[in-house]
Every structure is written in structure tokens, then in C-alpha cells.
Amino acid sequence: MTQDETTDRVQIQYTMAVYCNSVDSGDVEGVVSAFMPDGHLELSSDATAAGRDAIRAFYTPVIGPDRPD
């Protein structure tokens, strides 16, 4: 494995950790930060969102402070 491949793998692992920890802690902005500005969210439930604003809008009622528990 090259140094670039190793660096890429570490960055991917870090991004996944940010995403998962943010979902677990209800941190919508943390989730959003795991995506590039033009990122796409595609879930197995067929839910999709394109761009950070749409991803924020999707996750806010699901994990945000006003979510139903």
C-alpha cells in the first residue's frame, strides 16, 4: 500500500468516525460536516439528500434537539 493510499484510508476512517459519533450524540452540524458541500446522502430506506442544506434538513428532525424520543 502506498503512502497516499494509507492517508486516504485514515481520512475515510476519520470521516466515518465523525459521522457515526455525530449521529450517536445528536449533533446535526457534526453530521453535516462529514459531507462535502455537494455531498449526497443515500440510505437503504431510499431516502436521499443532495448538498449540506438538504442533509441538515433530513437529519434535524431525526437526531436534532427537537426529535421525538
C-alpha positions in Angstrom: 0.0 0.0 0.0 1.4 3.4 -0.9 1.6 6.4 1.5 -1.3 8.1 -0.4 -3.5 5.0 0.0 -2.7 4.8 3.7 -3.5 8.5 4.1 -6.8 8.1 2.1 -7.8 5.2 4.3 -7.1 7.1 7.5 -9.1 10.1 6.3 -12.0 7.8 5.3 -12.0 6.2 8.8 -11.8 9.6 10.4 -14.8 10.9 8.4 -16.8 7.8 9.3 -16.0 8.3 13.0 -17.1 11.9 12.8 -20.3 10.9 11.1 -21.1 8.0 13.5 -20.2 9.9 16.6 -22.3 12.8 15.5 -25.3 10.7 14.8 -25.0 8.9 18.1 -24.7 12.2 20.0 -27.5 14.0 18.1 -25.0 16.6 16.6 -26.6 17.6 13.3 -23.9 20.0 12.4 -21.3 17.3 13.0 -23.1 15.0 10.6 -23.3 17.8 8.0 -19.6 18.5 8.4 -18.8 14.9 7.4 -20.1 15.7 3.9 -18.6 17.8 1.2 -20.7 20.9 0.3 -22.1 19.0 -2.8 -22.2 15.6 -0.9 -25.0 13.1 -1.4 -26.8 11.1 1.3 -28.3 7.8 0.1 -29.8 5.5 2.7 -31.0 1.9 2.3 -34.6 3.2 3.0 -34.3 5.1 -0.3 -34.1 8.4 1.4 -31.8 10.8 -0.4 -30.5 14.3 0.1 -28.1 16.4 -2.0 -26.0 19.1 -0.5 -25.3 20.1 3.1 -28.6 22.1 3.4 -30.6 19.1 2.3 -28.6 16.7 4.6 -29.2 19.1 7.5 -32.9 19.3 6.8 -33.1 15.5 6.7 -31.2 14.9 9.9 -32.6 17.8 12.1 -35.9 16.1 12.9 -34.3 12.7 13.2 -31.4 13.4 15.6 -31.7 17.1 16.4 -32.7 18.6 19.7 -36.5 18.6 18.9 -36.5 14.9 17.9 -39.1 12.7 19.4 -37.6 10.2 21.9 
